[in-house]
Each structure stands twice: as C-alpha cells, then as structure tokens.
Amino acid sequence: MADAGFCCEKCERLFPIYKGIAIFISNAEWRNFFNKQFLDYYFSDEWRAIFERALAQDDYLEAIKLLDKYSDDKKWQESWANRLSEPWLENEEQQAAVWAGNKRTIELGNVSEAKMILDWPTGPGECMRGMLDKIAKDAVIVSSEINLLTIFRLKKYLEAMGLADNILFVNNDVTKMPFKNNVFDLVTAFGLTVEVPDPDKALRETFRVMHAGGVMVGNGDFYHEGSESIKIADEMNLGQIATEERFLKTARALGFKNIELETAWEGLDTDDMPDEERCPLPARGDWSAYTVIRAKK
Ligand SMILES: C[S@@+](CC[C@H](N)C(=O)[O-])C[C@H]1O[C@@H](n2cnc3c(N)ncnc32)[C@H](O)[C@@H]1O
C-alpha cells in the first residue's frame, strides 16, 4: 500500500511514506480535523462529497488511495494550474494589493540565501510556486499541509512541470510539527494569521523548528479588537493572533525579534455575495488589513 515507512524512535509509531509523501496523520486525527463544522466552513459541495467518502474509510491508507485517485482528475488539475492567476476578490484594487503583498512576502524572505525552507500551510502552493525560480539549486523546501487531496494535486502538477525536485511533501498538522528543533533557515507562511485553527500553536512550533538567526515571513488578515470579525474568528478558533496587538504579544512572548509589519491593503469589506457563498471572514462590511510579516528567531 505505502512505498515505505519509518518508525519514530520516541513513540514507536509507524509513519507511512506514500508515493514520496511523509504521512504524519492517523485516521483518528484526520477524521477529527475534517469534522462536520470544518467541512461546513471551508468546503464546496464537490470537495465535501469526496471527503465524506474518504472519511468513511476505516483505514487512513484507504482514504489516501481514494484521495490520490480523485486528484488524477484532468479537469481539476487544469483548474489548479490556472488558479493562481484568477482573482478571488471582487474588489480589484484589493486583489492587486493582496497579490503585491504576497510577492513582497517572498522578497522579504530573501529565499535565495536559505538552504532549509519550511512552507506551511502549503495549500494550492501560491507561496511555494512564487519561490521555486529563486531558491538555490541545493535548497530543500519542506511543504507542510493537512489536506492530502491538496498535496496530491499540487505534487502531481509540479511534477508534470518538472518543478518538484527540491520539495519534500509532508502531510501533518502544523500545530504539531514532526521536525526537530532549530532546523530551518526560513519559514514561509502565507495565511499565517487566520487560516489554521489554533494559529498561535502553529506560530510556537514555527519558532521551535527555526534555528537561531532564522527568518519567518508570512502574511494574513488582521481585524480590530471588539469587531464582528474578531468575534467570528474567535468562534472559529482562528482568533488567537488575528489582531496586530494579539500577534505582537504572542510573537514577542515566544521570543521572536525584529518583528516588522507592512500593510499591503486595509479597508472595509465590499464583498456582496450571498451569505452562504462567501467566506465567513471578514464579517460583512468590516475593516481588515492584509499584512506582511517578517520576524527573526
Ligand atoms: C489558504 S490555504 C494557504 C495558502 C497557501 N499558503 C498558499 O501559498 O497558497 C490554507 C490551507 O491551510 C491548511 N490547513 C488548515 N489547518 C491546517 C493545519 N492544522 N495543519 C496544516 N494545514 C492546515 C488547509 O488545508 C488549506 O490548504
């Protein structure tokens, strides 16, 4: 079923490697993460149907095989390939600023200097794809993501383009990173602030796995304390570092230094889609700031 596996010396758990992807999620963990509420918040009907079938499997390896098969769909692979140039925001000025902010994030990471790079949560790989033509030939990018369907699609797409040689794909929860302390020169995190439940734990893990002098660059939304958006973020367990004050307090307490914040875009939400079609965040009409972050250990 799996190509190979390895055994953790500490816990003696056996972790599979499936088609070059290191799997650090158990069946119980993935069922727990992709629970009904998560599917309701984040998934389209198409993804939901696929996940419900995979979640019904008794064994994660059976689920993995299903997700692998679904990710072969040619239509999906094409939509994946095109996705990065497609706007997802209605406000053109905001969209342009968000794209510019993403470019700026990579620029601030000085990626050509780094040998060990961790990218989380890789998702569709906007950040990673923006780095691939800039990294050193002998650099390694460890791509960390919990959604295996997403990993398969990105891996297959990059392999078809001949771009996957420097990448190690890891299926894990970024709030529990399966890496030693002090190993990465650079951590890149597009979606640092409000994409991952318990983002403060992911930030703590990021600090742990960076070596002294290492750099973290990331970006994401900030809201105002007391706003409807921060209320929703707290309800969704995403609010821990979702205001500038909360982020700075947490990052400083963890030991991050030289923290720089650049606002790529700020303003009021202008999205007028019906409630059931729009992201819950930011709350309708609310203020948010798309912020680029750089910090050192
Ligand atoms: C918007 S995407 C991130 C964008 C991505 N960094 C890029 O550059 O394109 C958010 C991703 O976070 C992933 N995610 C959410 N919680 C996670 C967790 N605890 N561990 C790992 N990945 C997680 C989701 O599966 C999703 O793919």
The ligand as a Gaussian input file, in Angstrom:
#p B3LYP/6-31G(d) Opt

LIG

0 1
 C       -5.479000      29.415000       2.098000
 S       -4.538000      27.977000       2.209000
 C       -2.956000      28.623000       2.473000
 C       -2.370000      29.289000       1.246000
 C       -1.031000      28.767000       0.866000
 N       -0.009000      29.038000       1.895000
 C       -0.523000      29.283000      -0.450000
 O        0.588000      29.843000      -0.507000
 O       -1.218000      29.083000      -1.464000
 C       -4.965000      27.333000       3.811000
 C       -4.507000      25.892000       3.960000
 O       -4.310000      25.612000       5.355000
 C       -4.486000      24.226000       5.513000
 N       -4.575000      23.942000       6.957000
 C       -5.540000      24.331000       7.816000
 N       -5.263000      23.912000       9.063000
 C       -4.088000      23.219000       8.999000
 C       -3.293000      22.546000       9.955000
 N       -3.624000      22.493000      11.257000
 N       -2.162000      21.952000       9.539000
 C       -1.795000      22.002000       8.232000
 N       -2.508000      22.624000       7.282000
 C       -3.640000      23.239000       7.652000
 C       -5.755000      23.975000       4.728000
 O       -5.895000      22.604000       4.424000
 C       -5.513000      24.866000       3.495000
 O       -4.954000      24.115000       2.443000

